[in-house]
Amino acid sequence: MLKQCSLLTLLLVVVCLSASSASAHFLWLDSEPAGETRTGLLFFGESPQERNYHLPEPIAGAEVFANAGQGKREKLTSAERETDDYVGLEMPLPAGKTASIETVREYGIYGGSMLCYYSQHLLPPADGKFAGVTPSSELKLNIVPENKPGGLAATVFWEGKPLADATVTLIDSEGESTDETTDAEGQVFFVLSKKGTIGLMTSHSEKDKTGEFAGQKFKGQANYATLTLEFNPSGDSATPAKKVSVTKKPKDTTLSFGPPLPEAISSFGAAVNDGWLYVYSGHTGKAHQHSKENLSQAFARLNLSQPAEWESLEMETPLQGLALVSCGGNLYRVGGLDAQNSRKEEDDLHSVDEFARFDPATGQWTALPSLPAARSSHDAIALDGKIYVVGGWTLSGDREGEWQTEALVYDMADGDNGRWKPLPAPPFQRRALAMASWQGRVWVLGGMDDFGLIQQTVYSFDPETSSWQEGPKMPGDDMQGFGVAAWGLDSGLYVSGTDGTLYRLTDAAGQWKAVTELETPRFFHRIMPDDQGGLLAIAGASMMDGHLKEIEVLKVD
């Protein structure tokens, strides 16, 4: 089932992060009493209970229809409503028998693929029980509920046919979530006794679908369905029919290294220097959440030889999408993304041009010559006393992101008054990429290109010839390459991405080979040397578990 949900999770990335389905925001419909009739509601939240998150522009234009059965369908008139407890649309429902309201909305392209929502709300039937509900002819992806003794059954339909092996999440009236997987008939059963509003969610990906949206091409489409209803137990506590569930494999705790990070993060800076692992800031929120509160306020280090506890260090600008580099016994922080909005405000994201040195001996930061332009979602690496920066873009409030096409180098031999110099133009544009130094070259791996497509291509820059060469393409599926992590050791060049496999390249003209599997697959993480010839996978985002704070030992022998 990992492949089924992985595309959806990746599409929910807004600025290089991910979360599990239960911790992302989705399109919901519901209704509330309004005198003798009811008012329909449309909102964007993690669950049916969260209704005060701001409504993204792609969602605000959704058209909602009311169904009265027997083919009677009516478009509703919507108006915006914003209070402390609710942000969304409201629409008066027609007098008479409205059985359901529904909407289909294309959200847009993320990760090179399209995201589409199918949302439905079933109004309370006269007897409070749902039975005989049929799939909507307007919703390609549809969840059909039915009251059963001991709980609620649901059947998932895709284009009118039952969908097997689909993960269905139920969120009960208290906000608790449970996952089940559909059987061959597309059915699941949830043991449920709590009365109240519940939500159901499921997804289906069309990996090979191609098309164009708003002038931008896409490959692959993730379809997501939500359903809300007022659940009333059947009152029969008889043993329910067999339910299908997924049991997670226990984690191998022998692969854990040291204490967890102070908090779960993704898209952060990390470096190893003089036997210490350093971690700087990063994103702490959930998908679609970008604010001051969602940026880690921590800069900390861990002794690799005696990993007992994290030591807090002097913090500067909280950032995500930055690079932290070790060079000549010091640490260097390069660029990043700053959020200037609070949690409930519209996103106001700004890339920064900051370049600063941290001296571990004094614990102090020193500002250095700024980047020629603000940059985030890039990467940086040190090689032979020089710091190289490649990729990324510039975000500035509501302006469209500007791709940074220049690759840069700063020679530390020039001291604090040096300047950034351009390299020969790279034959690519990328963000959410990885960099590493290996065999005397600077390597650039994966990323998303300026067409919104995820790439598995690999390039290297040779400082001796001042030229770029294309290397062996990374293995993996279409999503491999987005938010990857890489590092070079004497034993080879290593890369870790969304498929959970650590790959190694031992010959610059050779082929990648699988080395080991991560216990927890992740992306927007870092892999760093453990100072004993091995590697560590640090934090990041998991498709199943959301943001992580654990460090995993990667066996490279």
C-alpha positions as CSV (number, residue, x, y, z in Angstrom):
1,M,0.0,0.0,0.0
2,L,3.0,2.3,0.2
3,K,3.0,2.9,-3.5
4,Q,-0.7,3.7,-3.4
5,C,-0.3,6.5,-1.0
6,S,3.2,7.8,-1.9
7,L,2.2,9.8,-4.9
8,L,-0.5,11.6,-3.0
9,T,1.8,12.4,-0.2
10,L,4.4,13.9,-2.5
11,L,1.8,16.0,-4.2
12,L,0.9,17.6,-0.9
13,V,4.3,19.1,-0.7
14,V,4.2,22.9,-1.0
15,V,7.7,23.9,-0.2
16,C,9.8,20.7,0.1
17,L,8.1,18.9,2.9
18,S,5.7,16.0,3.4
19,A,3.3,14.6,5.9
20,S,1.1,11.5,6.2
21,S,-2.5,11.8,5.1
22,A,-3.7,12.3,8.6
23,S,-1.6,15.4,9.0
24,A,-2.2,17.2,5.7
25,H,-5.1,19.6,4.8
26,F,-7.9,18.4,2.6
27,L,-11.2,19.7,1.0
28,W,-14.2,18.9,3.1
29,L,-18.0,19.5,2.8
30,D,-20.5,19.4,5.7
31,S,-23.8,21.1,6.7
32,E,-25.4,22.7,9.7
33,P,-29.0,23.5,10.7
34,A,-30.4,26.8,9.5
35,G,-34.0,27.1,10.7
36,E,-36.1,24.6,8.9
37,T,-33.4,24.0,6.3
38,R,-29.6,23.5,6.3
39,T,-26.6,25.4,5.2
40,G,-23.8,23.7,3.3
41,L,-20.2,24.3,4.3
42,L,-16.9,23.9,2.4
43,F,-13.6,24.3,4.2
44,F,-10.0,23.2,4.1
45,G,-8.6,21.3,7.1
46,E,-6.8,18.4,8.5
47,S,-10.1,16.8,9.6
48,P,-13.8,17.6,9.7
49,Q,-13.3,19.2,13.1
50,E,-10.6,21.7,11.9
51,R,-12.5,24.5,10.1
52,N,-10.5,27.7,10.6
53,Y,-7.6,27.2,8.3
54,H,-7.4,29.8,5.5
55,L,-9.0,28.8,2.2
56,P,-6.4,28.4,-0.6
57,E,-7.2,30.2,-3.8
58,P,-7.6,26.9,-5.9
59,I,-10.2,25.7,-3.4
60,A,-12.1,29.0,-3.0
61,G,-13.5,28.7,-6.6
62,A,-15.0,25.2,-6.1
63,E,-18.6,24.7,-7.3
64,V,-20.9,22.8,-5.0
65,F,-23.9,20.8,-6.1
66,A,-26.9,19.5,-4.2
67,N,-28.4,16.1,-5.0
68,A,-32.0,15.2,-4.3
69,G,-32.0,11.7,-5.8
70,Q,-33.5,10.5,-9.1
71,G,-31.0,12.6,-11.1
72,K,-32.1,15.9,-9.6
73,R,-28.9,18.0,-9.3
74,E,-28.7,21.8,-8.5
75,K,-25.7,24.1,-8.4
76,L,-25.5,26.0,-5.1
77,T,-24.7,29.7,-4.6
78,S,-21.7,30.1,-2.3
79,A,-20.4,33.0,-0.2
80,E,-17.3,33.4,1.9
81,R,-17.6,33.2,5.7
82,E,-14.8,33.9,8.1
83,T,-15.1,33.8,11.9
84,D,-12.7,32.8,14.7
85,D,-14.0,29.2,14.4
86,Y,-14.7,28.9,10.7
87,V,-13.0,30.0,7.4
88,G,-14.6,28.7,4.2
89,L,-17.6,28.9,2.0
90,E,-21.3,28.6,2.9
91,M,-24.2,27.8,0.7
92,P,-28.0,27.7,1.5
93,L,-29.4,24.2,0.7
94,P,-32.7,24.1,-1.3
95,A,-35.8,23.4,0.6
96,G,-37.1,19.9,0.4
97,K,-35.1,16.6,0.3
98,T,-31.4,17.2,-0.2
99,A,-29.6,13.8,0.1
100,S,-26.1,15.0,-0.4
101,I,-23.8,17.8,-1.6
102,E,-20.6,17.3,-3.6
103,T,-17.8,19.0,-5.5
104,V,-14.9,18.1,-7.7
105,R,-11.9,20.4,-7.6
106,E,-8.5,20.3,-9.4
107,Y,-6.1,21.8,-6.9
108,G,-3.1,22.2,-9.2
109,I,0.3,20.6,-10.0
110,Y,2.8,19.6,-7.3
111,G,5.9,17.4,-7.9
112,G,5.0,17.5,-11.6
113,S,1.7,15.7,-11.0
114,M,-1.9,16.8,-10.7
115,L,-3.9,16.7,-7.5
116,C,-7.7,16.5,-7.7
117,Y,-10.3,16.4,-4.9
118,Y,-13.7,14.7,-4.8
119,S,-15.6,15.7,-1.8
120,Q,-19.1,14.7,-0.6
121,H,-21.3,15.2,2.4
122,L,-24.3,13.0,3.1
123,L,-27.1,14.8,5.0
124,P,-28.7,13.0,8.0
125,P,-31.4,10.5,6.8
126,A,-34.7,10.4,8.7
127,D,-33.8,7.3,10.7
128,G,-30.2,8.4,11.3
129,K,-28.8,5.3,9.5
130,F,-27.1,5.1,6.2
131,A,-28.3,2.1,4.0
132,G,-28.8,1.7,0.3
133,V,-26.5,4.7,-0.6
134,T,-25.4,4.5,-4.2
135,P,-22.2,5.9,-5.7
136,S,-22.4,9.4,-7.2
137,S,-22.2,9.4,-11.0
138,E,-20.3,12.7,-10.8
139,L,-17.4,11.5,-8.6
140,K,-14.8,9.3,-10.2
141,L,-13.5,8.4,-6.7
142,N,-16.3,7.8,-4.2
143,I,-16.8,6.4,-0.7
144,V,-20.2,4.8,0.0
145,P,-21.0,4.2,3.7
146,E,-23.4,1.7,5.3
147,N,-24.4,1.3,9.0
148,K,-23.5,-2.2,10.2
149,P,-23.8,-3.9,13.6
150,G,-20.8,-2.7,15.7
151,G,-19.7,0.1,13.4
152,L,-19.6,1.4,9.8
153,A,-18.8,-0.3,6.6
154,A,-17.6,1.6,3.5
155,T,-17.0,0.7,-0.1
156,V,-14.6,2.6,-2.3
157,F,-15.5,3.1,-6.0
158,W,-13.2,4.3,-8.8
159,E,-15.1,5.1,-12.0
160,G,-18.0,3.1,-10.7
161,K,-16.1,-0.1,-9.9
162,P,-15.0,-1.3,-6.5
163,L,-11.4,-0.3,-5.7
164,A,-9.2,-2.9,-3.9
165,D,-6.1,-2.2,-1.8
166,A,-7.1,1.4,-1.1
167,T,-6.2,2.8,2.3
168,V,-9.3,4.4,3.9
169,T,-8.9,6.7,6.9
170,L,-11.7,7.3,9.3
171,I,-11.6,10.3,11.6
172,D,-14.2,10.0,14.4
173,S,-16.1,12.7,16.2
174,E,-13.2,13.3,18.6
175,G,-10.6,13.6,15.9
176,E,-9.1,10.2,16.4
177,S,-8.1,8.5,13.1
178,T,-8.0,4.8,12.1
179,D,-6.7,3.3,8.8
180,E,-8.1,0.2,7.0
181,T,-7.4,-1.3,3.6
182,T,-10.1,-2.3,1.2
183,D,-10.5,-6.0,0.2
184,A,-11.1,-7.4,-3.3
185,E,-14.6,-6.0,-3.2
186,G,-13.4,-2.5,-2.3
187,Q,-14.8,-2.8,1.2
188,V,-13.6,-1.9,4.7
189,F,-15.2,-2.1,8.2
190,F,-14.6,0.2,11.1
191,V,-15.5,-0.7,14.7
192,L,-17.2,2.5,15.8
193,S,-19.5,3.4,18.6
194,K,-19.0,7.1,19.0
195,K,-21.9,9.3,17.8
196,G,-21.2,12.5,15.9
197,T,-19.7,13.9,12.7
198,I,-17.1,11.6,11.1
199,G,-14.9,11.9,8.1
200,L,-13.6,9.3,5.6
201,M,-10.7,9.8,3.2
202,T,-9.1,7.7,0.5
203,S,-6.9,8.1,-2.5
204,H,-6.2,6.6,-5.9
205,S,-3.2,7.5,-8.2
206,E,-3.1,7.5,-12.0
207,K,0.6,7.2,-12.4
208,D,0.7,7.2,-16.3
209,K,-1.9,10.0,-16.8
210,T,-0.5,13.0,-18.6
211,G,-2.0,16.4,-19.4
212,E,-1.7,20.1,-19.0
213,F,-3.1,22.4,-16.3
214,A,-2.9,26.3,-16.4
215,G,-0.3,26.0,-19.2
216,Q,1.9,23.6,-17.3
217,K,2.4,19.9,-18.2
218,F,1.9,17.2,-15.7
219,K,2.6,13.5,-15.5
220,G,0.5,11.4,-13.0
221,Q,-2.6,12.4,-11.1
222,A,-3.5,11.8,-7.5
223,N,-7.2,11.7,-6.8
224,Y,-8.4,12.2,-3.2
225,A,-11.9,11.6,-1.9
226,T,-13.4,12.9,1.4
227,L,-16.8,12.2,2.9
228,T,-18.5,13.5,6.0
229,L,-21.7,12.2,7.7
230,E,-23.4,12.2,11.0
231,F,-22.9,8.7,12.4
232,N,-25.4,7.0,14.7
233,P,-24.5,3.5,16.0
234,S,-26.9,0.8,14.9
235,G,-27.5,-0.2,18.4
236,D,-26.6,-3.8,17.7
237,S,-23.3,-4.9,19.3
238,A,-23.2,-8.2,17.5
239,T,-19.8,-9.3,16.3
240,P,-19.1,-7.4,13.0
241,A,-18.0,-9.0,9.8
242,K,-14.3,-9.6,9.2
243,K,-12.3,-6.4,8.9
244,V,-9.3,-5.9,6.8
245,S,-6.3,-4.1,8.4
246,V,-2.7,-3.4,7.9
247,T,-0.1,-4.3,10.5
248,K,3.0,-2.2,10.4
249,K,6.3,-4.1,10.7
250,P,8.0,-3.4,14.0
251,K,10.9,-1.0,13.7
252,D,14.4,-2.4,14.2
253,T,15.6,-0.3,17.2
254,T,19.2,-1.6,16.7
255,L,19.4,0.8,13.7
256,S,18.7,3.9,15.8
257,F,21.6,6.2,16.6
258,G,21.7,8.3,19.8
259,P,18.8,10.3,21.2
260,P,16.2,11.7,18.8
261,L,16.5,15.3,17.6
262,P,14.9,18.0,19.9
263,E,11.9,18.0,17.5
264,A,10.7,16.4,14.3
265,I,11.9,18.4,11.2
266,S,12.4,18.3,7.5
267,S,14.1,20.6,5.0
268,F,16.9,21.6,7.5
269,G,20.6,22.2,7.5
270,A,23.0,19.6,8.8
271,A,26.8,19.1,8.9
272,V,29.5,17.0,10.6
273,N,32.5,18.9,12.0
274,D,35.3,17.6,14.3
275,G,33.3,14.7,15.6
276,W,30.0,16.5,16.1
277,L,26.7,16.4,14.2
278,Y,25.1,19.8,13.8
279,V,21.5,20.4,12.9
280,Y,20.1,23.9,12.1
281,S,16.4,24.8,12.1
282,G,14.1,23.3,9.5
283,H,10.3,22.9,9.0
284,T,8.3,21.6,11.9
285,G,4.7,22.0,10.6
286,K,2.4,19.9,8.5
287,A,1.6,20.0,4.8
288,H,0.2,23.4,3.6
289,Q,1.5,25.0,6.9
290,H,4.1,27.6,6.5
291,S,4.5,30.2,9.2
292,K,6.9,31.6,11.8
293,E,5.5,29.0,14.2
294,N,6.4,26.2,11.8
295,L,10.1,27.0,11.6
296,S,12.3,25.3,14.2
297,Q,14.0,27.6,16.7
298,A,16.7,25.1,17.4
299,F,20.4,24.9,16.5
300,A,22.0,22.0,18.2
301,R,24.8,19.5,18.1
302,L,25.4,15.8,19.1
303,N,28.8,14.2,19.9
304,L,29.1,11.3,17.5
305,S,31.5,9.3,19.7
306,Q,29.4,9.8,22.9
307,P,25.8,10.5,21.7
308,A,24.2,11.1,25.0
309,E,22.3,14.3,24.5
310,W,21.9,17.3,22.2
311,E,23.6,20.5,23.1
312,S,21.8,23.8,22.3
313,L,23.8,26.5,20.4
314,E,23.3,30.1,19.6
315,M,20.5,30.4,17.0
316,E,20.2,33.0,14.3
317,T,17.5,33.2,11.6
318,P,14.9,30.3,11.7
319,L,14.8,28.9,8.2
320,Q,13.9,25.9,6.0
321,G,15.3,24.9,2.6
322,L,18.8,26.0,3.7
323,A,22.3,24.5,3.5
324,L,24.8,24.0,6.3
325,V,28.4,23.2,5.3
326,S,31.5,22.2,7.3
327,C,34.7,23.7,5.9
328,G,38.1,24.3,7.6
329,G,36.8,23.6,11.1
330,N,33.9,26.0,10.9
331,L,30.3,25.8,9.9
332,Y,28.7,27.9,7.1
333,R,25.0,28.6,6.7
334,V,23.9,29.4,3.2
335,G,20.5,30.9,2.1
336,G,17.2,29.4,3.1
337,L,13.5,30.3,3.3
338,D,12.0,32.6,6.0
339,A,8.2,32.7,6.8
340,Q,7.0,36.2,7.8
341,N,3.4,35.3,8.3
342,S,1.7,33.9,11.4
343,R,-0.1,30.5,11.4
344,K,-3.5,31.8,10.4
345,E,-2.3,34.4,7.9
346,E,-1.7,34.0,4.2
347,D,1.7,32.5,3.4
348,D,4.3,35.3,3.1
349,L,7.5,33.4,2.3
350,H,10.8,35.0,1.5
351,S,14.1,33.4,0.4
352,V,17.2,35.0,2.1
353,D,20.7,35.8,0.8
354,E,22.4,35.2,4.2
355,F,25.9,33.7,4.4
356,A,27.3,33.3,7.9
357,R,30.1,31.4,9.7
358,F,29.7,29.6,13.0
359,D,32.9,29.1,15.1
360,P,32.5,26.0,17.3
361,A,35.3,27.2,19.5
362,T,33.6,30.5,20.4
363,G,30.0,29.6,19.8
364,Q,29.6,32.8,17.8
365,W,28.2,33.7,14.4
366,T,29.9,36.1,11.9
367,A,28.1,37.5,8.9
368,L,29.9,37.0,5.6
369,P,29.3,38.5,2.1
370,S,25.7,37.8,1.0
371,L,24.7,35.6,-1.9
372,P,24.2,37.6,-5.1
373,A,20.5,36.9,-4.8
374,A,18.3,35.4,-2.2
375,R,18.0,31.6,-2.6
376,S,16.2,28.6,-1.0
377,S,15.5,25.0,-1.9
378,H,19.1,24.7,-3.1
379,D,22.1,22.8,-1.6
380,A,25.8,23.5,-0.9
381,I,28.9,21.5,-0.4
382,A,32.6,22.1,0.4
383,L,35.5,20.9,-1.6
384,D,39.2,21.8,-1.3
385,G,38.5,24.9,0.8
386,K,35.7,26.2,-1.4
387,I,32.0,26.3,-0.9
388,Y,29.8,25.5,-4.0
389,V,26.1,26.4,-4.2
390,V,23.8,25.0,-6.9
391,G,20.0,25.1,-7.6
392,G,17.1,26.7,-5.8
393,W,14.9,29.6,-6.4
394,T,13.9,33.0,-5.0
395,L,10.5,33.3,-3.3
396,S,9.4,36.8,-2.4
397,G,5.9,37.0,-1.0
398,D,3.1,36.7,-3.6
399,R,5.6,37.0,-6.5
400,E,6.1,33.9,-8.7
401,G,9.3,32.0,-7.7
402,E,12.4,33.0,-9.7
403,W,14.7,30.1,-10.6
404,Q,18.3,30.6,-9.7
405,T,20.2,29.5,-12.7
406,E,23.7,30.5,-11.6
407,A,26.0,28.0,-9.8
408,L,28.3,29.8,-7.3
409,V,31.6,29.3,-5.5
410,Y,33.2,31.1,-2.6
411,D,36.9,30.5,-2.0
412,M,37.6,30.5,1.8
413,A,41.2,31.5,1.0
414,D,39.8,35.0,0.2
415,G,38.7,35.4,3.9
416,D,35.7,37.4,5.1
417,N,36.0,39.9,2.4
418,G,35.8,37.6,-0.6
419,R,33.0,37.4,-3.1
420,W,30.7,34.8,-4.7
421,K,31.8,33.9,-8.2
422,P,29.7,32.3,-10.9
423,L,30.6,28.9,-12.3
424,P,30.1,27.9,-15.9
425,A,26.3,27.7,-16.4
426,P,24.9,24.3,-15.3
427,P,23.0,22.4,-18.1
428,F,19.9,22.2,-15.9
429,Q,17.7,24.1,-13.5
430,R,16.7,22.4,-10.2
431,R,15.4,22.8,-6.7
432,A,14.9,20.3,-3.9
433,L,18.1,18.7,-5.1
434,A,21.1,17.2,-3.3
435,M,24.9,17.9,-3.5
436,A,27.9,15.9,-2.5
437,S,31.7,16.0,-3.1
438,W,33.3,12.8,-4.4
439,Q,36.5,11.9,-6.3
440,G,37.5,15.6,-6.5
441,R,34.2,16.7,-8.1
442,V,31.0,18.5,-7.0
443,W,28.0,16.2,-7.6
444,V,24.4,17.4,-8.1
445,L,21.7,14.8,-7.9
446,G,17.9,14.8,-8.7
447,G,15.6,17.7,-7.9
448,M,12.6,19.3,-9.6
449,D,13.1,21.2,-12.8
450,D,11.6,24.4,-14.0
451,F,8.7,22.5,-15.7
452,G,7.7,21.0,-12.4
453,L,9.0,17.6,-13.3
454,I,11.0,15.5,-10.9
455,Q,14.4,14.4,-12.3
456,Q,16.6,11.5,-11.6
457,T,19.5,12.9,-13.6
458,V,23.0,13.3,-12.0
459,Y,25.7,15.9,-13.0
460,S,29.2,16.6,-11.7
461,F,31.4,19.7,-11.9
462,D,35.1,19.2,-12.3
463,P,37.0,22.2,-10.8
464,E,40.1,21.2,-12.7
465,T,38.5,21.6,-16.1
466,S,35.8,23.9,-15.0
467,S,33.2,21.8,-16.8
468,W,30.0,19.9,-16.2
469,Q,29.5,16.2,-17.1
470,E,26.3,14.1,-17.0
471,G,26.6,11.0,-14.8
472,P,24.6,7.8,-14.4
473,K,21.0,8.4,-13.8
474,M,19.6,7.5,-10.3
475,P,17.5,4.4,-10.2
476,G,14.0,4.4,-8.7
477,D,10.4,5.3,-9.7
478,D,9.2,8.7,-11.1
479,M,9.2,10.3,-7.7
480,Q,12.7,9.3,-6.8
481,G,14.9,12.5,-7.0
482,F,12.6,14.9,-5.1
483,G,14.1,15.9,-1.7
484,V,16.9,13.4,-2.0
485,A,20.0,13.3,0.3
486,A,23.5,12.5,-0.8
487,W,27.0,12.1,0.6
488,G,30.4,11.0,-0.7
489,L,32.7,8.5,1.1
490,D,35.9,6.7,0.1
491,S,33.7,3.7,-0.6
492,G,31.4,5.5,-3.1
493,L,28.8,8.2,-3.7
494,Y,25.6,7.5,-1.8
495,V,22.1,8.7,-2.4
496,S,18.8,8.2,-0.4
497,G,15.3,9.1,-1.7
498,T,11.7,8.4,-1.4
499,D,11.8,4.6,-2.3
500,G,13.7,3.9,0.9
501,T,16.8,2.4,-0.8
502,L,20.3,3.6,-0.2
503,Y,22.2,3.4,-3.5
504,R,25.9,3.6,-4.2
505,L,28.0,4.6,-7.1
506,T,31.6,3.3,-7.1
507,D,32.6,4.4,-10.6
508,A,31.8,7.8,-12.1
509,A,30.9,6.1,-15.4
510,G,29.3,3.0,-13.8
511,Q,25.9,2.0,-12.5
512,W,24.1,2.7,-9.2
513,K,23.7,-0.4,-7.0
514,A,21.4,-0.9,-4.0
515,V,23.3,-1.1,-0.7
516,T,20.6,-1.3,2.0
517,E,17.0,-0.5,2.8
518,L,16.1,2.3,5.3
519,E,14.0,1.1,8.2
520,T,11.9,4.4,7.7
521,P,11.9,5.6,4.1
522,R,12.2,9.4,4.1
523,F,12.9,12.5,2.0
524,F,13.9,16.1,2.7
525,H,16.3,14.5,5.2
526,R,20.1,14.5,5.3
527,I,22.6,11.7,5.2
528,M,25.8,12.4,7.0
529,P,29.0,10.5,7.9
530,D,29.2,8.9,11.3
531,D,33.0,9.5,11.5
532,Q,33.6,5.8,11.4
533,G,33.2,5.2,7.7
534,G,29.5,4.8,7.8
535,L,26.4,7.0,7.2
536,L,23.5,8.3,9.3
537,A,20.0,9.1,7.9
538,I,18.8,12.2,9.9
539,A,15.2,13.3,10.4
540,G,13.2,14.3,7.3
541,A,9.6,13.4,6.3
542,S,8.1,10.0,6.0
543,M,5.2,9.2,3.8
544,M,3.6,7.1,6.5
545,D,4.7,8.9,9.7
546,G,5.0,12.5,8.8
547,H,8.0,14.5,10.1
548,L,10.7,12.5,11.8
549,K,13.2,13.2,14.6
550,E,15.0,9.9,14.7
551,I,18.5,9.1,13.4
552,E,19.0,5.8,11.6
553,V,22.2,3.9,11.1
554,L,22.9,3.0,7.4
555,K,25.0,-0.1,7.0
556,V,27.2,0.5,3.9
557,D,29.6,-2.5,4.3
